[in-house]
Amino acid sequence: MDIETTRSGGLRQVLLNRPKALNALTHEMVRDLDAALHAWEDDDAVEAVLISGAGERGLCAGGDIRAIYHDIPRGGAATAAFWRDEYRLNAHIARYGKPYVALMDGLVMGGGVGVSAHGGVRVVTERTRLAMPETAIGLAPDVGGTYLLSRAPGEIGLHLALTGASIGAGDAIACGLADHFVLSADLSVFRQAIVERGVAEALETYARTAPEGTLEAQRAWIDVCYAAENVAQIVEHLLEIGDSVAKEAAEQIAGRSPTALKVTLAAVRRAGLLGSLEEVLDQEYRVSCRALRHPDLREGIRAQVIDKDRTPRWAVAASPEEVEAFFAPLGDGEPGLF
């Protein structure tokens, strides 16, 4: 089973169980998780839900992008259906009526952020590496990622969205992507404490001060550079600022899909103006469905995952009109989410 559920007193535990695939989410896993959450939501015997990942490498590396690669030549309908259910699951997690504890240990990327960072109790460890790396495969951040990143301090969220850079526990908490820090060695006893004493007392016992992050100290150049009007100007400012980390960010951006970068810039800024997570998820669904029809998505997956040559041949950057088309309402055959 790719999703395993267990009962310990009033706690229901969900294990993402595809360790060889870094617990990447399949459509069946999304449906099974959502069904379990619905079943437990009105069950008075259930006091809290906890989600974690099998193996030693992380909670979840995202969606099954190999499946997306093979689905695109068939028209992408299966991928659009997967995203529809996944994004609805993200909204369900955000509105869940009971404590939803996410153990964000190890790698937490893409869809892994979606099943954790919308939860009410988000726990990171010294092993946490969190990222939204979608621009590297020709996609914009999704699963509510643009909602979360648009609400990070200053322009940090846009920096993370465009570069796809990974962050540790301290920065995840400072950016509003996590809440509590627990040592990875304490996770087992932390779980047992939830069973015996409840979430609040378990956190009181085992939560510690997270190691200090690095992004806040970089705000001086991040906020200036990423306030630029377009991606080209952002890169220009990053190169001119005279900081080695800023130069590295410029180099990371230069390797991403030019179209995905433009769409991501617009998506994060628009998400900051939308009022609810559901509105942002609807926007992300439109953008993701349009990305299925753009050559960069399949090419990015090919270069990063299929052939692993890390040399994608990106299409020419989209024009302003083409970027705007990513956000246009979908047709009758592609219903919205909510």
MODAFEN-V458049 format. One record per run of one state. SS is the DSSP state (helix for helix, strand for strand, loop for the rest). FROM is the first residue (numbers start at 1). TO is the last residue. Records with the same first field share a line. If there is no record, write none. Layout:
# MODAFEN-V458049
SS: FROM-TO + FROM-TO
This chain:
# MODAFEN-V458049
loop: 1-2 + 9-10 + 17-18 + 22-24 + 26-26 + 42-47 + 54-57 + 61-62 + 64-64 + 73-76 + 95-98 + 105-105 + 110-110 + 115-120 + 125-128 + 132-133 + 138-144 + 151-155 + 164-166 + 168-168 + 175-179 + 182-183 + 198-198 + 207-207 + 209-215 + 226-230 + 241-243 + 255-257 + 272-276 + 292-294 + 307-319 + 326-338
strand: 3-8 + 11-16 + 25-25 + 48-53 + 58-60 + 63-63 + 99-104 + 106-109 + 121-124 + 129-131 + 167-167 + 180-181 + 208-208
helix: 19-21 + 27-41 + 65-72 + 77-94 + 111-114 + 134-137 + 145-150 + 156-163 + 169-174 + 184-197 + 199-206 + 216-225 + 231-240 + 244-254 + 258-271 + 277-291 + 295-306 + 320-325
